[in-house]
Amino acid sequence: MRRLSAPAALRRGAAGLAAAGLLTVTGLAAVPAHAADPDPVFTLSGPSDVGLHAYPASGKPKKAVADFEVTNPSKDEEKGSYDGEYTLTFDLSGLAGVADVRFDPEGGGSSECKITGTLGVCHDYGIWPGINDVARLEITPAKGSKVGASGTIKVTGRAEGATFTSHSTKVEVGGVDLVMKPLNLKQEIKPGEAQPARLTFANTGTSAAPAVLVTLIHSHGIEIPERYSNCEYTRHDDGFFGAAYSKTVCVLDGPFEPGAVYELTEPFTLKAAKHAFYEDFVYRVTENSPSALRAERGGAAFTRGTGAPLTLKKQSAAPRGADLNPWDNQQEQGFRAKNTADFAAYGTSVAKAAAGETVKATIGFRNNGPAWVAYLRSGEDIGTVDVKVPQGATVTRKPKSCHAVTTSGDWREKQLGAPRYFCNVPAMVLENEDFALPFEMKIEKVVKQATGSVTVRNWFEGEPALHFDPSMRNNTAKIVLNGKDDTGSTSGSGSTTSSGGSTSGSGGSTGGSTGGSSSGSASGTGGGASGGSADSGSTSGSGSGSGGLASTGTTAMMAGGVAAAALAIGTALYVKTRRRPAQR
């Protein structure tokens, strides 16, 4: 069975609201969460409504597709799977004279599906935690069907030791077909630059839409200053393509007639922030309903605008295209701002560390900006932090985002006690953000001026430069144990010095071109890109950006926790021979 990944689920959630043509999805069935139970309850879901083009006077009828899923509510990825066989039944009797249905053999998971008479039956084995694709139906209007004719597909499931909630999908011939027109926006932009976005959409369907929702989603580096009174606004620090974004939902009353085109009276203003870099802008139109509005809000808190209301003006008749795109309710625009980000590494130094002692070290890097960096489309890691352990020290605790390798950078099975670590930098690092990595190291042997290093670089060691970072001068800092003095100077790394359990210094100046301080919590501004909590079940240190190294004399757990949410995307080991494109 094919599982639906988290990025795919995000895109499907957006696309489900944006389905255009007469394939109109007005909302997926709610997926309630259920507590773990010896007899699990699985939820069947799919589109609430599917609209069809009328049967043509000549030529083949146009088809719509409807995807159906089953949700396993278990949160346990390893032990929460249902391993037995199960059967899904699709009662198609309600579509007699309305529509014809067949299973798409290329879509909807690996289920074995067959239709006999008015019953469709799918057999499969195993349901993973989360959303599982199970079947895709291809639906066409029945010959002789009339506009306005409708019927219902009823889906039920059964399995030994489990229960399924049922689901119904209404199928109707004719309906609303909202089509968002693409904008002709400049893709290469400069920080501070603004351009107008005058949205235009059409209803190419057979019936009017009483009201519509216009939704805008834009990434962290794009600002929209307008605050209309019939729009509501919210911001998220993560979630959409794994990045910070803002969302605007506007309710516009109609009716919006079939065959007509509508345009905003005043355009939205898209302004590139000073931290803009790789940016995304999604805009869509959907028919308004209580369920559609709930789906757009997604349970988030919105703030209503206080300005004048957003208004539309009717334009000329819409062209009646013969080949409608079922996903053209939504359009997307990518931007790239001419900008840079300065990733500056910080290390640490300890003047005195006796044999047998365990020291805590917080190392990492800080983004001195001005740009944030997010790989919005690929969701892939930005780079890696390469940590080389000083001689005479053994790592006894490490962040979960860090993976042990050999001295030459090859995979190492045993994760503690390695001479080197690769720590993944996730797909998003905000401007002025501190990426703190808490380690614990045991002093096995006192080596005077034992020196390791921390380097923030591209994931591929043969090409270490980060394409957005104009200089690599401050991308490496030192880790020094039992140094000659307690100044903590490490060639611009901004590391601090500690002795006897206390941490001193200015708080980890990052040095480099800006010379900015990286003191304060690891969360920095905007939520922080912490390097993650320590392995072996321990909690990490405070995540301070000071680059501090504190002697503990024990192997006790680090006190306090640092946020690991921003590392949800980047947890795979960097393989030295793997290559990724520089552009995102």
C-alpha positions in Angstrom: 0.0 0.0 0.0 1.2 3.4 -0.9 1.4 5.8 2.0 0.7 9.5 1.7 3.8 11.5 2.8 3.5 14.7 4.8 4.4 17.1 1.9 2.0 15.2 -0.3 -0.7 15.6 2.3 -0.1 19.3 2.5 -0.3 19.7 -1.3 -3.3 17.4 -1.5 -5.1 19.6 1.2 -4.5 22.7 -0.9 -5.3 21.0 -4.2 -8.5 19.5 -2.8 -9.8 23.0 -2.1 -8.5 24.2 -5.4 -10.0 21.5 -7.7 -11.5 23.2 -10.7 -13.4 22.4 -13.9 -16.6 20.6 -12.9 -14.6 18.3 -10.7 -15.6 20.3 -7.6 -14.4 19.1 -4.3 -16.1 21.1 -1.6 -14.3 19.5 1.3 -12.9 16.2 2.5 -14.8 14.3 5.2 -13.5 15.1 8.7 -10.9 12.7 10.0 -11.4 12.4 13.7 -8.6 11.3 15.9 -9.1 8.2 18.0 -7.2 7.0 21.0 -5.2 3.8 20.7 -7.6 0.9 21.1 -7.3 -2.9 20.8 -10.0 -2.7 18.1 -8.8 0.3 16.0 -11.3 2.6 14.3 -10.3 3.5 10.7 -11.8 6.5 8.9 -12.7 6.4 5.3 -12.6 9.7 3.4 -12.8 11.2 0.0 -14.5 14.2 -1.8 -17.8 15.4 -0.4 -19.0 16.4 -3.9 -17.9 15.7 -7.5 -19.3 17.7 -10.4 -19.5 16.4 -13.9 -19.7 18.0 -17.3 -22.9 17.2 -19.1 -22.9 14.3 -21.6 -21.8 15.8 -24.9 -23.8 15.8 -28.1 -20.8 14.4 -29.8 -17.5 12.9 -28.7 -16.5 11.2 -25.5 -17.8 12.4 -22.1 -15.3 14.1 -19.8 -14.3 12.2 -16.8 -13.7 13.4 -13.2 -11.6 11.5 -10.7 -12.2 11.0 -7.0 -9.5 9.7 -4.6 -10.5 7.8 -1.5 -8.3 7.2 1.6 -8.4 5.4 4.9 -6.8 6.9 8.0 -5.2 5.0 10.7 -5.2 7.3 13.8 -2.3 5.6 15.5 0.7 7.9 16.2 3.1 5.0 16.6 4.9 4.6 13.3 6.5 1.3 14.3 3.8 -0.5 16.2 0.6 1.3 15.1 0.2 -0.5 11.8 -2.8 -2.8 11.1 -1.4 -5.9 9.5 -4.5 -7.8 8.6 -6.6 -8.0 5.4 -9.5 -5.6 4.8 -12.2 -5.0 2.3 -13.8 -1.8 1.1 -17.2 -1.7 -0.6 -18.4 1.0 -2.9 -22.2 1.1 -3.3 -22.8 2.6 -6.7 -26.5 2.0 -7.0 -27.3 5.6 -6.3 -25.6 6.6 -9.6 -28.0 4.7 -11.9 -28.8 7.0 -14.8 -26.5 9.7 -13.4 -23.0 8.5 -13.9 -20.8 5.6 -15.0 -17.9 4.6 -12.8 -14.7 2.5 -13.2 -11.6 2.0 -10.9 -8.4 3.7 -12.2 -5.8 0.8 -12.2 -3.0 3.4 -12.0 -4.2 5.4 -9.1 -5.1 5.1 -5.4 -2.7 2.7 -3.8 -2.2 -1.0 -4.4 -5.7 -2.3 -3.7 -7.2 -5.0 -5.9 -10.5 -3.4 -7.0 -13.3 -4.7 -9.2 -16.9 -3.6 -10.1 -19.7 -6.1 -10.4 -23.1 -4.7 -11.2 -23.6 -1.8 -8.8 -21.0 -2.8 -6.3 -17.3 -2.0 -6.3 -15.1 -4.1 -4.0 -11.4 -3.5 -3.1 -9.2 -5.9 -1.2 -5.9 -5.0 0.4 -3.6 -5.8 3.3 -2.1 -3.5 6.0 -3.0 0.0 7.0 -0.1 2.3 8.1 -0.5 5.1 10.7 -1.7 8.2 9.0 -3.4 8.6 5.6 -3.3 5.7 3.2 -4.4 5.9 -0.5 -6.8 3.0 -1.3 -8.7 3.7 -4.5 -9.4 6.2 -7.3 -12.6 6.3 -9.2 -13.0 7.6 -12.7 -16.5 9.1 -13.1 -18.3 10.1 -16.3 -21.8 11.3 -16.9 -24.2 8.6 -18.0 -25.6 8.8 -21.6 -29.0 10.6 -21.4 -28.3 12.2 -18.0 -29.5 15.7 -17.5 -27.9 18.7 -15.9 -28.9 18.7 -12.2 -29.2 14.9 -12.0 -27.3 13.6 -8.9 -26.6 10.5 -6.9 -24.4 9.2 -4.1 -21.5 6.8 -3.7 -21.5 5.1 -0.3 -18.2 3.6 0.9 -17.9 1.1 3.8 -15.1 -1.1 5.1 -14.7 -4.3 7.1 -11.7 -6.1 8.7 -11.3 -8.6 11.5 -10.6 -6.8 14.8 -11.2 -3.3 13.4 -14.0 -1.0 12.5 -14.4 1.6 9.7 -16.4 4.8 9.6 -18.4 5.1 6.4 -18.2 7.9 3.8 -20.5 9.3 1.1 -19.7 11.3 -2.0 -22.4 13.2 -3.9 -22.1 13.2 -7.7 -23.9 15.8 -9.7 -24.1 16.5 -13.4 -23.3 20.2 -14.0 -22.4 22.8 -11.4 -19.9 25.6 -10.6 -16.5 25.6 -12.3 -14.3 28.4 -10.9 -11.0 29.0 -12.8 -8.3 31.3 -11.4 -6.3 33.1 -14.1 -2.5 33.1 -13.8 -0.8 36.4 -13.0 2.0 37.9 -15.1 4.3 38.6 -12.2 8.1 39.4 -12.2 10.0 36.4 -10.8 13.4 38.0 -10.3 12.8 40.6 -7.5 14.8 42.8 -5.2 14.3 43.2 -1.4 11.9 46.1 -0.9 10.4 45.8 -4.4 6.6 45.7 -4.7 4.3 44.6 -7.5 0.5 44.6 -7.9 -1.5 41.3 -8.0 -4.9 41.9 -9.6 -6.6 38.6 -9.3 -9.1 37.5 -12.0 -11.2 34.4 -12.1 -14.0 32.9 -14.2 -17.0 30.6 -13.7 -17.0 28.3 -16.7 -19.6 26.0 -15.2 -23.4 25.6 -15.7 -24.6 27.2 -12.5 -23.9 30.3 -10.4 -21.8 30.3 -7.3 -23.6 32.3 -4.5 -20.3 33.2 -2.8 -16.6 32.5 -3.2 -13.5 32.3 -1.1 -10.3 33.9 -2.3 -7.3 32.5 -0.5 -3.7 33.9 -0.6 -0.8 32.0 0.9 2.7 33.6 0.8 6.0 32.6 2.2 8.0 34.5 4.9 9.8 36.9 2.6 6.6 38.3 0.9 4.4 40.9 2.6 0.9 42.0 1.7 0.0 45.2 3.5 -3.8 45.4 2.6 -6.2 44.5 5.5 -9.7 44.3 4.0 -12.7 44.1 6.3 -14.1 41.0 4.5 -10.8 39.2 4.8 -9.1 37.5 7.7 -5.4 36.9 8.2 -3.1 34.5 10.0 0.6 33.6 10.2 2.3 30.2 10.8 6.0 29.6 11.6 6.0 26.3 9.9 3.8 23.8 8.2 3.3 24.9 4.5 6.1 23.2 2.5 8.0 23.1 5.9 8.3 26.9 6.0 7.0 30.0 7.6 4.0 31.5 5.7 1.1 33.8 6.0 -2.5 33.2 4.9 -5.3 35.5 3.8 -8.9 34.2 3.4 -11.5 36.6 1.8 -15.3 36.0 1.6 -16.9 37.6 -1.5 -20.7 37.4 -2.0 -22.1 36.8 -5.5 -23.9 35.5 -7.3 -21.0 34.7 -9.7 -22.7 33.8 -12.9 -21.7 31.0 -15.4 -19.8 32.4 -18.3 -18.6 35.5 -16.5 -15.2 36.8 -15.5 -14.5 38.7 -12.3 -11.6 40.9 -11.4 -10.5 42.6 -8.1 -11.3 46.3 -8.1 -8.0 46.9 -6.4 -4.9 44.7 -6.6 -3.1 43.1 -3.7 0.4 44.5 -3.2 3.2 41.9 -3.0 6.2 43.4 -1.4 9.5 41.6 -1.0 10.8 42.0 2.5 14.4 42.9 3.3 15.0 39.2 4.2 13.3 37.8 1.0 15.2 35.1 -0.9 13.3 32.0 -2.4 9.6 32.8 -2.1 6.3 31.3 -3.1 2.8 32.8 -3.6 -0.3 30.6 -4.0 -3.7 32.1 -4.9 -7.0 30.3 -5.4 -10.7 30.7 -5.6 -13.3 28.2 -4.3 -17.0 28.2 -3.8 -17.9 29.3 -0.3 -19.6 27.0 2.1 -19.3 26.4 5.9 -17.2 23.3 5.3 -14.9 25.1 2.8 -14.4 28.0 5.1 -13.6 25.6 8.0 -11.1 23.8 5.8 -9.4 27.0 4.8 -9.1 28.1 8.4 -7.7 24.8 9.5 -8.4 25.5 13.1 -6.0 28.4 13.2 -6.7 31.8 14.8 -7.4 34.5 12.2 -7.6 38.3 12.6 -10.2 40.2 10.6 -9.0 43.3 8.6 -10.3 46.7 9.5 -10.0 48.5 6.2 -12.5 48.9 3.3 -14.0 45.7 1.9 -12.4 43.8 -1.0 -14.6 44.2 -4.1 -14.9 42.7 -7.6 -16.0 44.0 -10.9 -17.6 41.9 -13.7 -15.7 41.6 -17.0 -16.6 40.2 -20.4 -18.0 36.7 -20.8 -15.6 33.8 -20.1 -14.6 31.6 -23.0 -16.2 28.1 -22.9 -13.1 25.9 -23.2 -13.6 22.3 -24.2 -10.7 21.0 -22.2 -10.9 22.3 -18.6 -8.1 21.7 -16.2 -9.5 20.1 -13.0 -6.9 21.9 -10.9 -7.1 25.4 -12.2 -8.9 26.9 -9.2 -5.4 27.5 -7.9 -2.3 29.2 -9.3 1.2 29.4 -7.9 4.1 31.8 -8.5 7.7 31.4 -7.4 10.0 34.4 -6.7 13.8 34.7 -6.2 15.1 37.9 -4.5 18.6 39.1 -5.2 19.9 38.6 -1.6 22.4 36.8 0.5 22.6 35.1 3.9 25.7 34.9 6.1 26.0 31.6 8.0 28.6 32.2 10.7 29.9 29.2 12.7 30.7 29.4 16.4 32.9 27.0 18.4 34.0 26.9 22.0 37.0 26.6 24.2 37.8 25.2 27.7 40.9 26.1 29.6 41.0 23.2 32.0 39.4 19.8 31.6 40.7 16.8 33.6 40.8 13.2 32.5 37.5 11.5 33.3 35.5 14.7 33.2 32.5 15.2 30.9 32.0 18.6 29.4 28.9 20.1 27.7 29.5 22.0 24.5 27.1 24.0 22.5 28.4 24.8 19.0 26.7 25.6 15.8 26.1 28.7 13.6 24.0 31.8 13.3 22.4 33.2 10.3 23.4 36.9 10.2 21.1 37.5 7.3 19.9 39.6 5.8 18.0 36.8 4.0 16.2 33.8 5.4 16.8 30.6 3.5 14.1 28.1 2.8 13.9 25.4 0.1 10.2 25.7 -0.3 9.6 23.4 -3.2 12.0 20.5 -2.6 11.8 20.6 1.2 15.4 19.3 1.2 18.1 20.2 3.7 20.0 23.4 3.2 23.4 22.0 4.2 25.3 20.3 7.0 27.3 21.3 10.1 30.5 19.3 10.0 31.8 18.7 13.5 35.3 17.3 14.1 35.9 16.1 17.7 39.1 17.3 19.4 41.8 14.7 20.2 41.5 12.9 23.5 37.7 13.5 23.8 34.9 11.1 23.2 31.3 12.1 22.4 28.8 10.7 25.0 25.8 12.7 24.0 24.9 14.2 20.6 21.9 16.0 19.0 19.5 13.7 17.2 20.0 15.6 14.0 23.7 14.6 14.0 25.0 11.4 12.6 28.3 9.7 13.3 30.8 9.2 10.5 34.4 8.2 10.2 37.3 10.6 10.0 37.0 10.5 6.2 33.3 11.1 6.4 32.0 7.5 5.7 29.0 6.0 7.4 29.6 4.7 10.9 27.2 2.3 12.6 28.0 3.2 16.2 26.7 6.7 16.9 28.6 7.6 20.1 32.4 8.0 20.3 32.9 8.9 16.7 35.7 11.3 15.5 33.3 13.3 13.3 29.6 14.2 13.0 27.4 15.5 10.2 24.5 17.5 11.5 21.7 18.3 9.1 20.6 21.9 8.5 16.8 21.7 7.8 15.0 23.2 4.8 14.3 26.5 6.6 16.6 28.9 8.6 15.1 32.2 9.4 17.1 35.5 9.4 18.9 36.1 12.7 18.3 32.5 13.7 20.7 30.5 15.9 21.3 26.9 15.0 22.6 25.5 18.3 24.0 21.9 18.6 24.5 20.7 22.2 27.1 17.9 22.6 28.6 16.2 25.7 32.3 15.0 25.5 34.2 12.9 28.0 37.9 13.7 28.4 39.6 10.3 28.0 43.1 11.8 27.8 44.3 15.3 28.5 45.8 16.7 25.3 47.1 20.3 25.5 45.5 22.6 23.0 43.4 19.7 21.5 41.6 21.3 18.6 38.5 20.2 16.7 36.3 22.3 14.4 32.7 23.1 13.4 32.0 24.0 9.8 28.7 25.0 8.3 28.8 24.1 4.6 27.0 22.6 1.6 26.1 19.0 2.2 28.6 17.8 -0.5 32.1 18.1 1.0 33.8 18.4 -2.3 31.9 21.6 -2.9 31.6 23.2 0.5 30.4 26.7 -0.5 26.8 27.7 0.2 25.6 29.4 -2.9 23.7 32.1 -0.9 26.7 32.9 1.4 29.1 35.4 -0.2 32.0 34.4 2.0 33.2 31.2 3.7 35.7 33.1 5.9 33.5 32.7 9.0 31.9 29.3 8.2 34.5 27.4 10.3 35.2 27.8 14.0 37.4 25.9 16.5 36.6 23.6 19.4 39.5 23.8 21.8 40.1 21.7 24.9 42.8 22.5 27.5 44.0 25.6 25.7 47.0 27.7 26.7 44.8 30.5 28.2 41.2 31.2 28.9 40.6 33.9 26.2 38.6 31.6 24.0 40.0 33.2 20.8 39.5 30.9 17.9 40.3 32.9 14.8 37.0 34.7 14.5 34.8 31.9 15.6 33.5 33.9 18.5 33.7 31.0 20.9 33.6 31.4 24.6 35.8 30.0 27.3 34.9 28.0 30.4 36.7 26.4 33.4 35.5 24.6 36.4 31.9 24.4 35.3 31.3 28.1 34.5 30.9 29.6 31.1 32.4 33.0 30.4 32.7 35.2 27.3 30.6 37.6 25.4 28.0 35.1 24.4 29.4 33.7 21.2 30.1 36.5 18.8 29.8 35.1 15.3 32.5 37.2 13.9 32.8 37.4 10.1 31.5 40.4 8.2 28.9 41.5 10.6 30.5 40.8 14.0 27.1 40.3 15.5 26.5 38.6 18.8 24.7 35.2 18.9 23.9 35.3 22.5 20.5 34.4 23.7 18.3 31.3 23.3 18.7 29.0 20.4 15.3 29.9 19.2 16.5 33.2 18.0 13.9 35.2 16.2 11.0 33.5 14.6 11.1 30.2 16.5 14.6 29.0 16.1 16.3 26.3 14.2 17.7 24.2 17.1 19.9 21.3 16.3 17.6 19.0 18.2 17.6 17.2 21.5 20.4 14.8 22.5 20.4 11.0 21.7 20.2 8.2 24.2 16.9 9.6 25.7 18.5 12.6 27.3 17.3 16.1 26.9 19.5 18.7 25.4 21.1 21.8 26.9 19.5 25.2 26.9 20.5 25.7 23.3 22.2 29.0 24.1 23.9 30.6 21.1 26.9 31.4 23.4 28.9 28.5 22.1 29.6 27.7 25.8 31.4 24.6 27.0 30.7 23.8 30.6 32.5 21.2 32.7 30.1 18.9 34.5 32.4 16.2 35.9 29.6 13.7 35.2 27.6 12.2 32.3 24.4 13.7 33.6 21.7 14.7 31.2 21.8 18.2 29.8 19.3 20.5 31.6 16.5 22.2 29.6 15.3 21.4 26.1 15.9 23.0 22.8 13.2 23.1 20.1 13.5 20.4 17.4 10.5 21.3 15.3 12.5 22.9 12.6 14.5 19.7 12.1 11.5 17.6 11.1 12.6 17.6 7.4 16.4 17.2 7.6 17.2 13.9 9.4 18.8 11.8 6.7 22.5 11.2 6.7 24.5 13.1 4.1 26.1 10.7 1.8 29.3 12.2 0.4 28.6 11.2 -3.2 25.0 12.5 -3.3 24.5 15.7 -5.2 21.7 18.3 -5.0 20.9 21.2 -7.3 22.0 24.6 -6.1 18.7 26.3 -7.1 15.5 25.7 -5.1 
